Amino acid sequence: MAKTTPNHTQVVSGWTALDSSGKITPYIFNRRENGVNDVTIKILYCGICHTDLHYAKNDWGITIYPVVPGHEITGIVMEVGSNVTNFKTGDKVGVGCMSASCLQCESCKNSEENYCDKVQFTYNGVFWDGSITYGGYSKMLVADYRFVVAVPENLPMDRAAPLLCAGVTVFVPMKDNNLIGSPRKNVGVIGLGGLGHLAIKFAKAFGHHVTVISTSLSKEKEAKTKLGADDFIVSSNAQQMKSRQKTLDFILDTVSANHSLGPYLELLKVKGTFVIVGSPEKPMGLPAFPLIFGKRTVKGSMIGSIKETQEMMDICGKYNIMCDIEIVTPDRINEAYERIEKNDIKYRFVIDIDGQSSKL
């Protein structure tokens, strides 16, 4: 499997992990020439997703080294191919988790290409030409226009970057479960991190009553005063959990730590829905009785299609929804990784790829 092709003539500076130590170091590599369906993007910012750490360290056993992580990318269009009509030079754009799909299967035809069996990711994937994909920890990206979205003019590019993964991950379950434009519902959000804090912002923008469910009492003040949550439950407090049983219409579980679903399902009303977007390493405990006696539904969801990602970005522009971030320069990526592993971030690191804080 070729890492590049003869068409990969553009020399690019980036940052890579070379082995399972996960240490990020400077790296020079080649990208393809801009093709007829391509958009060349000068990368300004790239968010750091926990997935980046997993790939850098080969935690899942599927990393192709050298790996250039990054799938929360914002930048400026520098060149467009002859078939590209929806973007032009100078446009503010974003690229999320996907770089290609088959475009022919039922999922692709239904604008659900994120569930295509042949979907390829922005890094550690295999593009149509057989080359390995390299992500946003780099100065420049060439992307197929069908996997690029426009960034609303009013959104700052740094705080918009994590929306390309974290934002769409929490937005789509709300859309799928009719929480946009619906009467006021009681929405629960498990976990107050990169995903959870955005889930609160979306649910509040859609007019719902939001309850945060967390293991940490120390997060209550921030959840309510800064993010606007209406209620807060400490999940280890049996009395609080019992007093809120059958009060929530919908719960979004953003937690990747191992946990049983049973106690949380009891918080749902009859016919309530529980959606999992976190990815615990071990199987999750799912007792039958809370489902049977409450006619409750448990579902999963993974990022979103390009159509949904663009819809999400437009809604963020409308409601001024942005990620709470901390900017780091490329030479501090390893430091950021260490802090992410300690949960020492509110709520997402974003790499200033261009080396200067931009107000674009």
C-alpha positions in Angstrom: 0.0 0.0 0.0 1.6 3.2 -1.2 1.8 6.1 1.3 1.9 8.5 -1.6 1.5 8.4 -5.4 3.5 10.2 -8.2 0.8 12.9 -8.0 1.9 13.7 -4.4 4.3 16.5 -5.3 3.3 19.2 -2.8 5.8 19.3 0.1 4.1 20.0 3.5 5.3 20.7 7.0 3.4 18.9 9.7 3.6 17.0 13.0 3.5 13.2 13.4 3.7 10.2 15.7 6.3 7.8 14.4 5.7 4.9 16.8 3.5 3.8 19.7 5.3 6.1 22.2 2.8 8.6 20.8 5.3 11.4 20.9 4.5 14.1 18.3 7.5 15.4 16.3 7.9 17.7 13.3 7.5 15.9 10.0 7.9 16.8 6.3 5.6 14.9 3.8 3.9 15.2 0.5 0.3 15.8 -0.4 -1.4 15.3 -3.8 -1.8 18.1 -6.4 -5.2 19.8 -6.4 -7.5 17.7 -8.6 -10.7 18.6 -10.4 -12.8 17.7 -7.4 -10.4 19.1 -4.8 -10.0 22.1 -2.5 -6.6 23.1 -1.2 -6.8 24.6 2.3 -4.3 26.6 4.3 -4.9 25.2 7.7 -5.2 27.8 10.5 -6.4 25.6 13.4 -6.9 22.0 14.3 -8.6 20.7 17.4 -7.2 17.9 19.4 -9.6 15.0 19.8 -9.0 12.1 22.3 -9.1 9.9 19.2 -5.8 11.5 18.2 -4.1 10.2 21.3 -5.5 6.7 20.7 -4.1 6.7 17.1 -0.8 8.2 18.1 -0.2 5.4 20.7 -1.8 2.7 18.6 -4.3 1.9 21.4 -6.6 0.2 18.9 -4.0 -1.7 17.0 -4.8 -0.1 13.7 -2.4 2.8 13.4 -0.4 3.2 10.2 2.8 5.0 11.1 3.8 7.7 10.5 0.4 9.0 11.5 -0.4 12.7 11.1 -3.5 13.2 13.4 -6.2 15.9 13.3 -9.8 15.8 12.1 -11.1 19.1 13.5 -9.7 21.4 10.8 -10.5 25.0 9.9 -8.7 27.1 7.3 -8.9 29.2 4.2 -9.4 28.0 0.6 -6.3 28.5 -1.5 -7.3 26.7 -4.7 -10.3 24.9 -6.1 -10.6 22.3 -8.9 -12.6 22.8 -12.1 -15.5 20.7 -10.8 -15.9 22.7 -7.6 -18.7 25.3 -7.7 -19.6 25.7 -4.0 -16.2 27.0 -2.8 -13.9 29.7 -3.9 -10.5 31.1 -3.0 -10.6 32.9 0.3 -13.6 31.0 1.8 -13.6 29.9 5.4 -14.0 26.2 5.5 -13.7 23.1 7.7 -12.9 19.5 7.4 -14.0 16.9 9.9 -13.5 13.1 10.3 -14.1 11.9 6.7 -12.0 12.2 3.6 -13.8 9.7 1.3 -16.6 7.2 0.9 -17.9 5.0 -1.9 -20.6 7.5 -2.9 -22.6 4.6 -4.4 -24.1 2.6 -1.5 -27.4 3.1 0.2 -25.8 5.0 3.1 -24.0 7.4 0.8 -27.1 8.0 -1.4 -29.1 8.7 1.7 -26.5 11.3 2.9 -25.3 9.0 5.6 -21.8 8.5 4.3 -20.5 8.3 7.8 -22.0 4.8 7.9 -20.6 3.7 4.5 -18.7 0.4 4.8 -15.9 2.0 2.7 -15.7 5.3 4.5 -12.1 6.6 4.9 -11.1 9.0 7.6 -9.1 12.2 7.4 -6.1 10.5 8.8 -5.0 6.9 9.0 -7.3 6.1 6.1 -6.8 5.1 2.5 -7.8 7.6 -0.1 -9.3 6.6 -3.5 -5.8 6.7 -5.1 -4.4 4.2 -2.6 -2.5 6.8 -0.6 -2.5 7.0 3.2 -4.5 10.0 4.5 -2.7 12.6 6.7 -4.7 14.9 9.0 -4.8 18.4 10.2 -1.6 18.6 12.2 -0.1 20.2 9.1 0.2 23.5 7.3 -2.0 22.5 4.3 -4.6 20.0 3.3 -6.0 18.9 -0.1 -9.6 17.6 0.4 -12.3 16.4 -1.9 -14.9 19.2 -2.0 -17.7 16.7 -1.1 -16.1 16.4 2.3 -15.6 20.1 3.1 -18.1 22.4 4.8 -18.4 26.2 5.0 -17.7 27.9 8.3 -20.2 30.8 9.0 -18.6 34.2 8.9 -19.5 35.1 12.4 -17.7 32.1 14.0 -14.1 32.4 15.0 -12.0 29.8 13.3 -10.3 28.6 16.4 -13.4 28.0 18.5 -15.2 26.5 15.4 -12.6 23.8 14.8 -13.8 21.3 17.4 -17.4 21.6 16.1 -16.2 19.4 13.1 -16.1 16.4 15.4 -17.3 17.1 18.9 -20.1 19.4 17.7 -21.6 17.2 15.1 -21.3 14.2 17.4 -23.7 15.7 19.9 -25.9 17.6 17.4 -27.0 14.7 15.3 -28.6 12.7 18.1 -30.6 15.8 19.0 -31.7 16.2 15.4 -32.5 12.5 15.0 -34.7 12.6 18.2 -36.7 15.7 17.2 -35.2 18.1 19.7 -34.8 20.9 17.1 -38.0 23.1 16.9 -39.9 20.8 19.4 -41.7 21.8 22.5 -39.6 22.1 25.6 -38.2 18.7 26.7 -36.2 17.6 29.7 -32.7 16.7 28.4 -30.0 14.9 30.3 -26.3 15.1 29.5 -24.0 12.6 31.1 -20.4 13.9 31.4 -19.1 17.5 31.3 -16.2 17.5 28.9 -15.5 18.3 25.3 -18.7 16.7 24.1 -20.8 17.4 27.2 -20.3 21.1 27.3 -21.3 21.5 23.7 -24.4 19.2 24.2 -25.5 21.7 26.9 -25.1 24.6 24.5 -27.1 23.0 21.8 -29.9 21.8 24.1 -30.2 25.2 25.6 -30.2 26.9 22.2 -33.1 24.6 21.2 -35.1 25.7 24.3 -34.9 22.6 26.5 -34.5 22.1 30.2 -31.0 20.6 30.7 -29.8 18.4 33.5 -26.1 17.5 33.8 -25.3 14.2 35.3 -21.7 13.9 36.5 -19.5 12.0 39.0 -18.0 15.4 40.1 -19.8 17.7 42.4 -17.1 20.3 41.7 -18.5 20.8 38.2 -22.0 21.9 39.3 -21.2 25.6 39.5 -19.6 25.7 36.1 -22.4 23.7 34.5 -25.1 26.0 35.8 -23.5 29.5 35.9 -21.2 29.3 32.8 -23.0 26.9 30.6 -26.6 27.5 31.6 -27.6 24.0 32.8 -30.9 24.0 34.8 -30.2 21.1 37.1 -27.2 18.9 38.2 -27.1 15.3 39.5 -24.1 13.7 41.2 -24.4 10.2 39.8 -22.8 8.7 42.9 -25.5 10.2 45.1 -28.2 7.6 45.4 -30.7 10.0 46.9 -30.3 12.5 44.0 -30.5 9.7 41.4 -33.7 8.3 42.9 -35.4 11.7 43.3 -34.9 12.3 39.5 -36.2 9.0 38.3 -38.6 9.2 35.4 -38.0 13.0 34.9 -36.0 13.0 31.6 -37.3 12.6 28.0 -33.8 12.2 26.5 -30.3 11.4 27.7 -27.1 11.9 25.8 -24.2 9.8 27.2 -20.9 11.4 26.3 -18.7 9.5 28.8 -15.9 7.2 27.6 -15.0 5.8 31.0 -16.5 2.4 31.8 -19.9 2.6 33.4 -23.2 0.7 33.7 -26.3 2.2 32.0 -28.8 0.8 34.5 -28.9 3.7 37.0 -29.1 6.3 34.2 -31.9 4.5 32.4 -34.1 4.9 35.5 -33.9 8.7 35.0 -35.8 8.4 31.8 -39.6 8.8 31.5 -41.6 6.0 29.9 -40.7 5.8 26.2 -37.6 7.9 26.9 -34.5 7.7 24.7 -30.9 7.1 25.7 -28.1 7.8 23.1 -24.5 6.7 23.5 -21.8 8.8 21.8 -18.9 8.0 24.2 -16.8 5.0 23.6 -15.8 3.0 26.7 -13.2 0.3 26.2 -15.2 -2.4 27.9 -18.8 -3.5 27.2 -21.4 -1.4 29.0 -23.8 -3.0 31.5 -27.3 -2.9 30.1 -29.9 -4.5 32.4 -33.2 -5.5 30.8 -35.7 -4.4 33.5 -35.2 -0.6 33.1 -35.9 -1.1 29.4 -38.8 -3.5 29.7 -40.6 -1.6 32.5 -40.1 1.8 30.9 -40.4 1.0 27.2 -37.1 2.9 26.8 -34.8 2.9 23.8 -31.0 2.8 23.8 -29.2 3.9 20.6 -25.8 4.8 19.4 -24.6 7.6 17.1 -21.3 8.4 15.3 -20.4 11.9 14.1 -22.6 12.9 11.2 -22.9 13.2 7.4 -21.4 16.1 5.5 -25.0 17.4 5.1 -25.6 17.2 8.8 -22.2 18.7 9.6 -23.0 21.7 7.4 -26.5 22.0 9.0 -24.8 21.9 12.4 -22.3 24.6 11.5 -25.1 26.9 10.2 -27.0 26.4 13.4 -23.9 27.2 15.4 -23.6 30.4 13.4 -27.3 31.2 14.0 -27.1 30.7 17.8 -23.4 31.7 18.2 -22.5 28.2 19.6 -18.8 27.7 19.9 -16.4 25.4 21.8 -14.7 26.5 24.9 -11.0 26.0 24.1 -7.4 26.5 25.1 -5.0 27.4 22.3 -1.6 25.6 22.0 1.2 26.0 19.5 2.5 22.9 17.7 5.5 22.6 19.9 3.1 22.0 22.9 1.1 19.2 21.4 2.8 16.6 23.6 2.1 18.7 26.7 -1.6 18.9 25.6 -1.7 15.1 25.2 -0.4 14.7 28.8 -3.0 17.1 30.1 -5.9 15.4 28.2 -5.0 12.1 29.8 -5.3 13.8 33.2 -8.6 15.5 32.1 -6.9 18.8 32.6 -8.7 20.8 30.0 -11.8 23.0 29.7 -12.9 21.8 27.3 -10.8 21.3 24.1 -7.3 22.0 23.0 -6.9 23.7 19.6 -3.6 23.9 17.8 -2.7 27.3 16.3 -1.2 25.7 13.2 -0.5 29.0 11.5 1.5 30.2 14.5 -0.5 33.3 15.2 -3.8 33.9 16.8 -6.2 34.8 14.0 -9.5 36.6 14.3 -10.9 35.1 11.1 
